[in-house]
């Protein structure tokens, strides 16, 4: 009727929720724009920049690249683009943590850069305290791995493969609480892994082939590994029964050692295992029927051993097996 006020229609809960979602998205976009702006204006921490320059100069490498350090600041170009693989040599930086404004070097990768200079890891590396990923492979590194490697509390990935390090691994590696991947392949490390490594509760992958290790230590049975490679070492004795405790294991390679005795029945506990290589050892006796429990197994290598008797009938349970 004329002159009557229109009654307001209350908004439904769905309309209210939709408006709130749009507001949240708008706010998130503003925050991300601010972060991007801060990252674009951020510069490398001066202590880290000096350390990086000193390290590269010590190794006789260039700290400039067509990909990163394109503006005179190390944390520029691809160094701040996490969608692009790290250059070689190269770095990656985090320019958004701690409120932005300052970039911290989180990744350093130098691979296959041997020179006439004596290669060691200089102490200036200690200034890169935000490192999460350190790759120094095929560089002709020699001598002992320095104990200060244990001071990188954020380190998740350490690759020092294919160098000439010798002696024992420093026990300080056991103080790296975030370490997930350790690659020490093809060095001269010998003897036993230090017991302090048993503290690496986050470790998922240990690649230690091509060294002179003599034993698989007991503490490995307490890890939640997915990948253990100790092939081509000097390991003697039987495959320890505690190997069956690592039920998270996806790949196990103990080939090219001097291991003896029968395979333990506990190996049947590794039901997630897809790769098993025990070739080129001195294993003997018949295979345990528990091998048939490894229903995820795709590759099984047994050659060049002293295994006797027929394959257990339980092998027929391995429906995913492609190589035997």
Secondary structure as UniProt FT lines:
FT   TURN            2..3
FT   HELIX           13..41
FT   STRAND          43..44
FT   HELIX           46..59
FT   TURN            70..71
FT   HELIX           78..80
FT   TURN            82..83
FT   STRAND          90..94
FT   HELIX           97..99
FT   STRAND          102..111
FT   HELIX           123..127
FT   TURN            129..130
FT   STRAND          133..137
FT   STRAND          141..143
FT   HELIX           147..151
FT   TURN            153..154
FT   STRAND          157..159
FT   STRAND          164..167
FT   HELIX           171..175
FT   TURN            177..178
FT   STRAND          181..183
FT   STRAND          188..191
FT   HELIX           195..199
FT   TURN            201..202
FT   STRAND          205..207
FT   STRAND          212..213
FT   HELIX           218..222
FT   STRAND          227..229
FT   STRAND          236..237
FT   HELIX           241..245
FT   TURN            247..248
FT   STRAND          251..253
FT   STRAND          258..261
FT   HELIX           265..269
FT   TURN            271..272
FT   STRAND          275..277
FT   STRAND          282..285
FT   HELIX           289..293
FT   TURN            295..296
FT   STRAND          299..301
FT   STRAND          306..307
FT   HELIX           313..317
FT   TURN            319..320
//
